[in-house]
Amino acid sequence: MTLELSDDERSIAAGSRGAGAAMALRIVADSARLLGAPRLIPIESAHIDGALYHGDSGTIFAERLVDGDATVSVRATLNVGALDLMGCSRVRLEEPARGMARRMMEAYRKLGCEQSWTCAPYQAGHRPERGSDVAWGESNAVVFCNSVLGARTNRYGDFLDIACAIAGKAPDYGLHRPENRRATIVFDVSALPASFLGSEIAWPVLGSLYGREIGNAVGVVTGVSADPGEDALKAFGAAAASSGAVGLFHIAGVTPEAQDVGTALGGVAPEATIHVTREMASDAQSRLSTAGKTETIDAVAIGSPHLSLAEFDMLENFIAGRRLRVPIHACTGRHVVSELDRAGRRKALEELGVVVVADTCVVVTPILSDNPGGVLMTNSGKFAHYAPGNTGYSVLYASLADCVESAVSGKPFLTELAR
Amino acid sequence: MNTVGGEVLVAGLGGAGVGLVLTAPISFWGGIDPASGRVSDVRHPEHGASIAGKVIFLPGTIGSSSASAVLLELVHNGHAPAALILHEPDAILLLGLIVAREMGWPPPVALRLDRGNFDRFSGRRVSVTSDGMVQVEA
């Protein structure tokens, strides 16, 4: 299929609105051609994952757009950067990388993006309407936006997200089209005991399994009797988008495009049904850990995706005023930090040994002590996936309750999975 | 047959290097070190290998939407693969090459080729032309 651009789009690509807008439109159009999209469609918002420093190239790119007088034409929130601009935690990024990371964050501000600096923009007031077309980056935000909000986005890679936000357009392709949002695979968890499904680790563990089994297909989870809540869905999506290329999931009776399994499947028989067994869930749980048997832990990290205020409530309840022997790095956005600060809660947590990390997180920039071979405990399926490669720590995966008990005692405390 | 033709996904420079066939899907962000091109995902079967200067064969890609940023960085810092051969197009990854071209940094060519063709190139010196011919060098 050949891409047809409108006269207006062709003129922008040729430079009628400046060099930055032209480059953005050409990137959107080139991507559309690669995808086989017939046209571009208007978008209502964007979430930009491109402001995280991976090397100088990203900074040079963003500054090229700024120099070309580009600005975003739709609401655009920013995902995490490489620095904690709130000054809650100390980022060990050294110059010259530190200066380049700051320049990059500044360039995205100049392009007109909101200084949200969170991977959970959907809990920071950016919640597009069901059925609206948007261009979101950050794999967990994409999957939440599609699955839980019912807005329509593809998995926009770094650079295409900001290019779409400047152009106000995206390729008409993939999950923007209703026919591609139908589930083709059933992921049936009805054989799992209620004690497991009700446990705190069920959703990140199942998400990790789901992503590995489903890859980039659209699936519908069946056998879930009650809405597990937004933070559980957030954890499920984040884990699924780490182990697979998941952009959209449905949960029958829970998510907006899956009133029931038939609706999610669009009235068509599924291509496959995955019957999840206790053994599969248990195996998925053990695969999240890479640390062997250990008597000590070196750090705890939570908050991937960024913690909500409700998750801070849970953290405080589990800690119950006890001092920590091992620090808990609690990653969150400034939207939550301001709420915590209003009631003096951040200071109280910090006095007990919690390190609040704002605007960024421990797997995208060096915050954890430099300790190759150290053991990191986490309740996040996404941290479990990325921490070994990005931090050099091995991972011990556990519930939040177990993470807190372990941080208090300094020794791994693991409750046996309810079978 | 030691030559096969692939479909050009993103035009770029032809190149030559040792064929590295990845045996599992990979996330470039969190899976490839952007400074060196080394496979950093400890759970990946090719953990420790480097994609810099290699002709890489990808059965699939997963994970982060920052794959494009990692590939752009590899092009910019001189640690990009000599060519990329994908079983199926990955718009996020290939975006890194599209942006490199916009920035005036010549990217390596990226081709689509069925993964059934991959094994014959593993560990051999492979050349890839800008119009999509993949060949084991004599």
Interface residues (C-beta under 8 A of the other chain):
Chain A: M23 R26 I27 D30 S31 L34 L35 D49 G50 L52 H54 G55 D56 S57 G58 I60 F61 R64 G137 E138 S139 V142 N154 R155 Y156 G157 D158 F159 L160 D161 G211 G215 A241 S242 S243 G244 A245 T290 V363 H385 Y386 P388 G389 N390
Chain B: L9 V10 P25 S27 W29 G30 G31 P34 A35 S40 D41 V42 R43 G60 T61 I62 G63 S64 S65 S66 A67 S68 A69 V70 L72 E73 V75 H76 N77 P89 A91 I92 L93 L94 L95 G96 I98 V99 E102 M103 W105
